[in-house]
Amino acid sequence: MGDPGIDGPVWLPLLPPSLGEYLAPNIQPVPLIPALTLLAAAFYLAGAISLWRKGRRWSPVRTASFLLGCLAIIIVMGAGIEGYGLRMFSIFMFQQLTLMMAVPPLLVIGSPGTLLLRSTPHGRFGRPALRAAIWGLRSRWGRLAIHPAFMVPLFLLSFYGVYFSGLADLLLPNWYGHVGLEVLFLAAGILFTVPLISADPLPTRQTHFGRMLDIFAEMPLHAFFGVVIMMATAPMVKFFATPPAGWSLDPMQDQGIAGGLAWSYGELPGVLLLMFILVRWQRDETRGWAKADRRSAVAGDPELDAYNAYLRQLANRPMRRQ
């Protein structure tokens, strides 16, 4: 069903919002991103099954994580919630936070790059995919995309830039602009998450301390954004200022809910990412100490051996009588 204020092939809800309506299978006329996501999930699952059939190991946890991330995208952009995101600021903010904060860690933990390199055949049909993956790992564009100087500002631009510059009012009335913003949110979230927790081969890899700095740089500004929205006294996005009359929806109250989501729901994934980084840091340090101990037990520690020899030399030296 079209709407005079929205250009493009869209389905807009008529019933007031409810959980049942959010999850109802009211697919948009052109479900582009859900279809591509379903295709990505199918390719991922096919790669995992091919490894299992060959007797090679692939983590079921990683598989479940990636598929759960794909399912979240399909629901957020393919169910009835997508239509309500064209009517309510709070729902659109929930979609944005899910695509930027909740979905990317699930996809990245799935290690799709490693699965691609392991499961793609090296024959005629698989060679172009492998060449593209290797090019991405070695290219300057790949390094730039995950560099903190690019991905952190892009991540914050998806919040401050979209709403404080009027970009939301420019793009949301058009279906293509609406979907474009959702793709931007997902891409920004993935580029922010990859250098933090990805186990895939990357063009460059940050230190654990650098990853913590990125998290600490993002979290306060993210929370501040939510507070600004909650304290605003006028609609920040005019597109959401006139909800359907029959819904009895106060746009300012709805905007306050959007700000509360940005402050609360948006912060939880960041805290979980921080804990993930700390646990991995501690695990890597423990592995490093264990390797050093094994190396010392086999080959010895030159500095420690020299110091022990010096102590023995002192012990064997006759004491001078007074």
Residue, then its C-alpha position, 0 to 999 in steps of 0.5 A: m500500500g503506497d502513501p502520498g508522503i513516501d515515494g517508492p514501493v512500500w507497504l505501510p501498516l494501518l493497524p496500531p503498533s503491537l508486538g504481533e504486528y511488528l513480527a507479522p510476515n508483512i514483507q515489503p514489495v521489494p525485500l532486497i536486503p532480506a533476500l540478499t541476507l537469506l542468500a548469504a545465509a544459504f552460502y554460509l551454511a553450504g560452506a560449513i556443510s561442505l567442510w563437515r562432509k570432508g571431515r574438517r572441523w568448523s565450529p557449530v557456535r560460529t555457524a549458529s552466530f552467523l545464521l542468528g545475525c542473518l535471521a535478525i536482519i531478515i526480521v528487522m527489515g523483512a517483517g512488519i517492523e519495517g513498515y512501522g519503521l516508516r511511521m515511528f521514530s522509536i521503531f526506526m531507532f530500534q532497527q538502526l541499533t539492531l543493524m549497527m550494534a546487535v547484528p554485526p558482532l553475530l556476523v563477525i563471530g561467525s568468521p565468514g572470511t575464514l569459512l570462505l577461504r577454507s570451503t571455496p574450491h580452488g578450481r575454475f569456479g572458486r578461483p575468482a572468489l578466492r582472488a577477490a578475497i585475497w585482493g581485499l586482504r592486500s588492498r589499501w582500501g581494505r586497510l582504510a575501511i577498518h582503520p580507526a581514523f575512518m570507521v570510528p567517524l563513520f560509526l558516529l556519523s551514522f548517528y549525529g550526521v544523519y539526525f543533526s544535518g537533516l539527512a534523515d528528513l531528506l532520505l526517509p520519505n523515499w523508499y530507496g533512501h530509507v533502505g540506503l540508510e539501513v544499509l549504511f547502518l549495517a555497513a558502519g556497524i560491521l566496519f566498526t566491529v571487524p577490527l575489534i573482535s574478528a578472527d578472520p585474516l585482516p589487512t592489519r590487526q590492532t593491538h588489544f589496547g587499541r581496540m579498547l581505545d576505540i570502544f571507549a571513544e565510541m561509548p560516551l558519545h553514543a550515550f550522549f546522543g541518546v540523552v540529547i534526543m530524550m531532552a529535545t523539546a521539538p521533533m528532531v525528524k520532521f518525517f516522524a512528527t505526524p503519525p497516523a491519527g488513529w494510533s493516538l501516538d504522541p510524536m514527542q513521547d515516541q521520540g523520547i523512547a527512541g532516545g532511551l533506546a539509543w542510551s540503553y539498548g545501544e550501550l549494552p552491545g558495547v559493554l559486551l564487546l568490551m568484555f569480549i576484548l578483555v577476555r581475549w586479551q587475557r587469554d592471549e596473554t596466558r597463551g604467550w606466557a605458556k609458550a614462553d614457559r615451554r620454550s624456556a623448559v626446552a631451550g632454557d632462558p639465556e638471561l636467567d641461565a647467565y644470572n644463575a651461573y653468576l650466583r653459583q660463581l659467587a657461592n663457589r668463590p672462597m670468602r676472604r678472611q678479615 
